[in-house]
């Protein structure tokens, strides 16, 4: 009886390799970090363009 119970418990245990594979497949932290980095890079690009436009406007206004 104890062997049968032990076998059932072993069957219900999570396979660590399968768990790691599923976690890698649905790694939301990594996906969100990548998305944030992309948005951050685009924002910095916009910020540079905006600053350039302001400086050009200031230069042309004072010229």
PDB file as gemmi writes it, atoms N, CA and C in Angstrom:
CRYST1    1.000    1.000    1.000  90.00  90.00  90.00 P 1                      
ATOM      1  N   UNK A   1       0.818  -1.197   0.000  1.00  0.00           N  
ATOM      2  CA  UNK A   1       0.000   0.000   0.000  1.00  0.00           C  
ATOM      3  C   UNK A   1       0.857   1.253   0.000  1.00  0.00           C  
ATOM      4  N   UNK A   2       1.938   1.220   0.773  1.00  0.00           N  
ATOM      5  CA  UNK A   2       2.833   2.380   0.829  1.00  0.00           C  
ATOM      6  C   UNK A   2       3.523   2.604  -0.506  1.00  0.00           C  
ATOM      7  N   UNK A   3       3.859   1.512  -1.196  1.00  0.00           N  
ATOM      8  CA  UNK A   3       4.498   1.649  -2.508  1.00  0.00           C  
ATOM      9  C   UNK A   3       3.545   2.291  -3.506  1.00  0.00           C  
ATOM     10  N   UNK A   4       2.297   1.896  -3.449  1.00  0.00           N  
ATOM     11  CA  UNK A   4       1.303   2.447  -4.361  1.00  0.00           C  
ATOM     12  C   UNK A   4       1.128   3.949  -4.102  1.00  0.00           C  
ATOM     13  N   UNK A   5       1.075   4.334  -2.837  1.00  0.00           N  
ATOM     14  CA  UNK A   5       0.940   5.738  -2.477  1.00  0.00           C  
ATOM     15  C   UNK A   5       2.176   6.518  -2.914  1.00  0.00           C  
ATOM     16  N   UNK A   6       3.344   5.955  -2.709  1.00  0.00           N  
ATOM     17  CA  UNK A   6       4.588   6.601  -3.125  1.00  0.00           C  
ATOM     18  C   UNK A   6       4.626   6.781  -4.637  1.00  0.00           C  
ATOM     19  N   UNK A   7       4.189   5.774  -5.367  1.00  0.00           N  
ATOM     20  CA  UNK A   7       4.145   5.863  -6.829  1.00  0.00           C  
ATOM     21  C   UNK A   7       3.173   6.956  -7.286  1.00  0.00           C  
ATOM     22  N   UNK A   8       2.036   7.036  -6.630  1.00  0.00           N  
ATOM     23  CA  UNK A   8       1.058   8.074  -6.993  1.00  0.00           C  
ATOM     24  C   UNK A   8       1.623   9.464  -6.721  1.00  0.00           C  
ATOM     25  N   UNK A   9       2.291   9.617  -5.613  1.00  0.00           N  
ATOM     26  CA  UNK A   9       2.905  10.912  -5.284  1.00  0.00           C  
ATOM     27  C   UNK A   9       3.959  11.269  -6.320  1.00  0.00           C  
ATOM     28  N   UNK A  10       4.769  10.325  -6.722  1.00  0.00           N  
ATOM     29  CA  UNK A  10       5.798  10.562  -7.740  1.00  0.00           C  
ATOM     30  C   UNK A  10       5.176  10.967  -9.072  1.00  0.00           C  
ATOM     31  N   UNK A  11       4.050  10.361  -9.416  1.00  0.00           N  
ATOM     32  CA  UNK A  11       3.368  10.675 -10.670  1.00  0.00           C  
ATOM     33  C   UNK A  11       2.836  12.112 -10.673  1.00  0.00           C  
ATOM     34  N   UNK A  12       2.418  12.594  -9.506  1.00  0.00           N  
ATOM     35  CA  UNK A  12       1.846  13.935  -9.423  1.00  0.00           C  
ATOM     36  C   UNK A  12       2.898  15.034  -9.282  1.00  0.00           C  
ATOM     37  N   UNK A  13       4.133  14.656  -9.020  1.00  0.00           N  
ATOM     38  CA  UNK A  13       5.195  15.657  -8.905  1.00  0.00           C  
ATOM     39  C   UNK A  13       5.437  16.325 -10.259  1.00  0.00           C  
ATOM     40  N   UNK A  14       5.813  17.591 -10.205  1.00  0.00           N  
ATOM     41  CA  UNK A  14       6.082  18.349 -11.420  1.00  0.00           C  
ATOM     42  C   UNK A  14       7.451  17.977 -11.966  1.00  0.00           C  
ATOM     43  N   UNK A  15       7.489  17.705 -13.256  1.00  0.00           N  
ATOM     44  CA  UNK A  15       8.755  17.421 -13.921  1.00  0.00           C  
ATOM     45  C   UNK A  15       9.524  18.744 -14.050  1.00  0.00           C  
ATOM     46  N   UNK A  16      10.694  18.825 -13.464  1.00  0.00           N  
ATOM     47  CA  UNK A  16      11.446  20.078 -13.438  1.00  0.00           C  
ATOM     48  C   UNK A  16      11.837  20.546 -14.840  1.00  0.00           C  
ATOM     49  N   UNK A  17      12.183  19.632 -15.721  1.00  0.00           N  
ATOM     50  CA  UNK A  17      12.547  20.011 -17.090  1.00  0.00           C  
ATOM     51  C   UNK A  17      11.333  20.588 -17.831  1.00  0.00           C  
ATOM     52  N   UNK A  18      10.194  19.941 -17.662  1.00  0.00           N  
ATOM     53  CA  UNK A  18       8.972  20.423 -18.301  1.00  0.00           C  
ATOM     54  C   UNK A  18       8.580  21.790 -17.742  1.00  0.00           C  
ATOM     55  N   UNK A  19       8.725  21.962 -16.442  1.00  0.00           N  
ATOM     56  CA  UNK A  19       8.410  23.235 -15.804  1.00  0.00           C  
ATOM     57  C   UNK A  19       9.319  24.340 -16.338  1.00  0.00           C  
ATOM     58  N   UNK A  20      10.600  24.074 -16.443  1.00  0.00           N  
ATOM     59  CA  UNK A  20      11.551  25.065 -16.963  1.00  0.00           C  
ATOM     60  C   UNK A  20      11.211  25.439 -18.399  1.00  0.00           C  
ATOM     61  N   UNK A  21      10.809  24.463 -19.192  1.00  0.00           N  
ATOM     62  CA  UNK A  21      10.445  24.715 -20.592  1.00  0.00           C  
ATOM     63  C   UNK A  21       9.209  25.616 -20.679  1.00  0.00           C  
ATOM     64  N   UNK A  22       8.219  25.329 -19.865  1.00  0.00           N  
ATOM     65  CA  UNK A  22       6.996  26.135 -19.862  1.00  0.00           C  
ATOM     66  C   UNK A  22       7.294  27.546 -19.363  1.00  0.00           C  
ATOM     67  N   UNK A  23       8.107  27.665 -18.330  1.00  0.00           N  
ATOM     68  CA  UNK A  23       8.456  28.986 -17.809  1.00  0.00           C  
ATOM     69  C   UNK A  23       9.226  29.805 -18.846  1.00  0.00           C  
ATOM     70  N   UNK A  24      10.112  29.163 -19.582  1.00  0.00           N  
ATOM     71  CA  UNK A  24      10.844  29.862 -20.647  1.00  0.00           C  
ATOM     72  C   UNK A  24       9.898  30.317 -21.748  1.00  0.00           C  
ATOM     73  N   UNK A  25       8.929  29.486 -22.057  1.00  0.00           N  
ATOM     74  CA  UNK A  25       7.973  29.796 -23.124  1.00  0.00           C  
ATOM     75  C   UNK A  25       7.100  30.991 -22.740  1.00  0.00           C  
ATOM     76  N   UNK A  26       6.748  31.088 -21.479  1.00  0.00           N  
ATOM     77  CA  UNK A  26       5.847  32.152 -21.022  1.00  0.00           C  
ATOM     78  C   UNK A  26       6.561  33.113 -20.078  1.00  0.00           C  
ATOM     79  N   UNK A  27       7.803  33.436 -20.378  1.00  0.00           N  
ATOM     80  CA  UNK A  27       8.588  34.325 -19.528  1.00  0.00           C  
ATOM     81  C   UNK A  27       8.157  35.770 -19.770  1.00  0.00           C  
ATOM     82  N   UNK A  28       7.162  36.201 -19.016  1.00  0.00           N  
ATOM     83  CA  UNK A  28       6.598  37.529 -19.207  1.00  0.00           C  
ATOM     84  C   UNK A  28       7.567  38.626 -18.773  1.00  0.00           C  
ATOM     85  N   UNK A  29       8.360  38.355 -17.747  1.00  0.00           N  
ATOM     86  CA  UNK A  29       9.313  39.369 -17.294  1.00  0.00           C  
ATOM     87  C   UNK A  29      10.280  39.738 -18.404  1.00  0.00           C  
ATOM     88  N   UNK A  30      10.789  38.736 -19.094  1.00  0.00           N  
ATOM     89  CA  UNK A  30      11.739  38.991 -20.172  1.00  0.00           C  
ATOM     90  C   UNK A  30      11.056  39.709 -21.335  1.00  0.00           C  
ATOM     91  N   UNK A  31       9.841  39.288 -21.653  1.00  0.00           N  
ATOM     92  CA  UNK A  31       9.105  39.929 -22.743  1.00  0.00           C  
ATOM     93  C   UNK A  31       8.793  41.379 -22.404  1.00  0.00           C  
ATOM     94  N   UNK A  32       8.386  41.627 -21.175  1.00  0.00           N  
ATOM     95  CA  UNK A  32       8.085  42.999 -20.758  1.00  0.00           C  
ATOM     96  C   UNK A  32       9.345  43.851 -20.728  1.00  0.00           C  
ATOM     97  N   UNK A  33      10.449  43.289 -20.294  1.00  0.00           N  
ATOM     98  CA  UNK A  33      11.710  44.035 -20.269  1.00  0.00           C  
ATOM     99  C   UNK A  33      12.135  44.405 -21.681  1.00  0.00           C  
ATOM    100  N   UNK A  34      11.986  43.483 -22.609  1.00  0.00           N  
ATOM    101  CA  UNK A  34      12.331  43.764 -24.004  1.00  0.00           C  
ATOM    102  C   UNK A  34      11.427  44.847 -24.572  1.00  0.00           C  
ATOM    103  N   UNK A  35      10.138  44.753 -24.294  1.00  0.00           N  
ATOM    104  CA  UNK A  35       9.194  45.753 -24.787  1.00  0.00           C  
ATOM    105  C   UNK A  35       9.502  47.127 -24.180  1.00  0.00           C  
ATOM    106  N   UNK A  36       9.811  47.151 -22.891  1.00  0.00           N  
ATOM    107  CA  UNK A  36      10.142  48.410 -22.235  1.00  0.00           C  
ATOM    108  C   UNK A  36      11.407  49.018 -22.832  1.00  0.00           C  
ATOM    109  N   UNK A  37      12.417  48.194 -23.063  1.00  0.00           N  
ATOM    110  CA  UNK A  37      13.659  48.690 -23.656  1.00  0.00           C  
ATOM    111  C   UNK A  37      13.424  49.287 -25.038  1.00  0.00           C  
ATOM    112  N   UNK A  38      12.558  48.662 -25.819  1.00  0.00           N  
ATOM    113  CA  UNK A  38      12.227  49.168 -27.156  1.00  0.00           C  
ATOM    114  C   UNK A  38      11.529  50.520 -27.057  1.00  0.00           C  
ATOM    115  N   UNK A  39      10.545  50.610 -26.173  1.00  0.00           N  
ATOM    116  CA  UNK A  39       9.815  51.867 -25.994  1.00  0.00           C  
ATOM    117  C   UNK A  39      10.751  52.950 -25.461  1.00  0.00           C  
ATOM    118  N   UNK A  40      11.608  52.592 -24.530  1.00  0.00           N  
ATOM    119  CA  UNK A  40      12.555  53.553 -23.962  1.00  0.00           C  
ATOM    120  C   UNK A  40      13.501  54.085 -25.033  1.00  0.00           C  
ATOM    121  N   UNK A  41      13.982  53.220 -25.899  1.00  0.00           N  
ATOM    122  CA  UNK A  41      14.887  53.646 -26.976  1.00  0.00           C  
ATOM    123  C   UNK A  41      14.166  54.590 -27.934  1.00  0.00           C  
ATOM    124  N   UNK A  42      12.920  54.283 -28.273  1.00  0.00           N  
ATOM    125  CA  UNK A  42      12.146  55.159 -29.159  1.00  0.00           C  
ATOM    126  C   UNK A  42      11.880  56.508 -28.493  1.00  0.00           C  
ATOM    127  N   UNK A  43      11.602  56.486 -27.206  1.00  0.00           N  
ATOM    128  CA  UNK A  43      11.358  57.728 -26.488  1.00  0.00           C  
ATOM    129  C   UNK A  43      12.611  58.600 -26.474  1.00  0.00           C  
ATOM    130  N   UNK A  44      13.768  57.996 -26.239  1.00  0.00           N  
ATOM    131  CA  UNK A  44      15.024  58.766 -26.243  1.00  0.00           C  
ATOM    132  C   UNK A  44      15.285  59.368 -27.616  1.00  0.00           C  
ATOM    133  N   UNK A  45      14.959  58.627 -28.655  1.00  0.00           N  
ATOM    134  CA  UNK A  45      15.112  59.141 -30.016  1.00  0.00           C  
ATOM    135  C   UNK A  45      14.206  60.352 -30.232  1.00  0.00           C  
ATOM    136  N   UNK A  46      12.970  60.245 -29.789  1.00  0.00           N  
ATOM    137  CA  UNK A  46      12.037  61.371 -29.892  1.00  0.00           C  
ATOM    138  C   UNK A  46      12.526  62.570 -29.088  1.00  0.00           C  
ATOM    139  N   UNK A  47      13.073  62.286 -27.938  1.00  0.00           N  
ATOM    140  CA  UNK A  47      13.575  63.353 -27.079  1.00  0.00           C  
ATOM    141  C   UNK A  47      14.724  64.098 -27.764  1.00  0.00           C  
ATOM    142  N   UNK A  48      15.593  63.380 -28.409  1.00  0.00           N  
ATOM    143  CA  UNK A  48      16.708  63.993 -29.136  1.00  0.00           C  
ATOM    144  C   UNK A  48      16.184  64.830 -30.291  1.00  0.00           C  
ATOM    145  N   UNK A  49      15.232  64.293 -31.047  1.00  0.00           N  
ATOM    146  CA  UNK A  49      14.649  65.038 -32.163  1.00  0.00           C  
ATOM    147  C   UNK A  49      13.952  66.307 -31.668  1.00  0.00           C  
ATOM    148  N   UNK A  50      13.218  66.201 -30.592  1.00  0.00           N  
ATOM    149  CA  UNK A  50      12.504  67.351 -30.056  1.00  0.00           C  
ATOM    150  C   UNK A  50      13.493  68.426 -29.607  1.00  0.00           C  
ATOM    151  N   UNK A  51      14.541  68.021 -28.920  1.00  0.00           N  
ATOM    152  CA  UNK A  51      15.560  68.972 -28.483  1.00  0.00           C  
ATOM    153  C   UNK A  51      16.225  69.636 -29.681  1.00  0.00           C  
ATOM    154  N   UNK A  52      16.490  68.863 -30.709  1.00  0.00           N  
ATOM    155  CA  UNK A  52      17.081  69.421 -31.934  1.00  0.00           C  
ATOM    156  C   UNK A  52      16.151  70.446 -32.566  1.00  0.00           C  
ATOM    157  N   UNK A  53      14.867  70.133 -32.623  1.00  0.00           N  
ATOM    158  CA  UNK A  53      13.896  71.071 -33.181  1.00  0.00           C  
ATOM    159  C   UNK A  53      13.817  72.358 -32.357  1.00  0.00           C  
ATOM    160  N   UNK A  54      13.828  72.229 -31.054  1.00  0.00           N  
ATOM    161  CA  UNK A  54      13.800  73.417 -30.201  1.00  0.00           C  
ATOM    162  C   UNK A  54      15.046  74.278 -30.413  1.00  0.00           C  
ATOM    163  N   UNK A  55      16.198  73.643 -30.495  1.00  0.00           N  
ATOM    164  CA  UNK A  55      17.440  74.390 -30.707  1.00  0.00           C  
ATOM    165  C   UNK A  55      17.444  75.068 -32.071  1.00  0.00           C  
ATOM    166  N   UNK A  56      16.937  74.392 -33.089  1.00  0.00           N  
ATOM    167  CA  UNK A  56      16.866  74.978 -34.437  1.00  0.00           C  
ATOM    168  C   UNK A  56      15.927  76.177 -34.419  1.00  0.00           C  
ATOM    169  N   UNK A  57      14.796  76.009 -33.779  1.00  0.00           N  
ATOM    170  CA  UNK A  57      13.820  77.108 -33.687  1.00  0.00           C  
ATOM    171  C   UNK A  57      14.434  78.308 -32.973  1.00  0.00           C  
ATOM    172  N   UNK A  58      15.118  78.052 -31.871  1.00  0.00           N  
ATOM    173  CA  UNK A  58      15.766  79.114 -31.099  1.00  0.00           C  
ATOM    174  C   UNK A  58      16.829  79.812 -31.952  1.00  0.00           C  
ATOM    175  N   UNK A  59      17.586  79.023 -32.706  1.00  0.00           N  
ATOM    176  CA  UNK A  59      18.644  79.582 -33.559  1.00  0.00           C  
ATOM    177  C   UNK A  59      18.047  80.443 -34.667  1.00  0.00           C  
ATOM    178  N   UNK A  60      16.989  79.936 -35.315  1.00  0.00           N  
ATOM    179  CA  UNK A  60      16.380  80.688 -36.410  1.00  0.00           C  
ATOM    180  C   UNK A  60      15.662  81.943 -35.903  1.00  0.00           C  
ATOM    181  N   UNK A  61      15.096  81.870 -34.702  1.00  0.00           N  
ATOM    182  CA  UNK A  61      14.398  83.018 -34.133  1.00  0.00           C  
ATOM    183  C   UNK A  61      15.391  84.126 -33.796  1.00  0.00           C  
ATOM    184  N   UNK A  62      16.574  83.768 -33.321  1.00  0.00           N  
ATOM    185  CA  UNK A  62      17.590  84.749 -32.918  1.00  0.00           C  
ATOM    186  C   UNK A  62      18.452  85.200 -34.076  1.00  0.00           C  
ATOM    187  N   UNK A  63      18.318  84.570 -35.237  1.00  0.00           N  
ATOM    188  CA  UNK A  63      19.197  84.909 -36.356  1.00  0.00           C  
ATOM    189  C   UNK A  63      18.782  86.166 -37.061  1.00  0.00           C  
TER     190      UNK A  63                                                      
END                                                                             
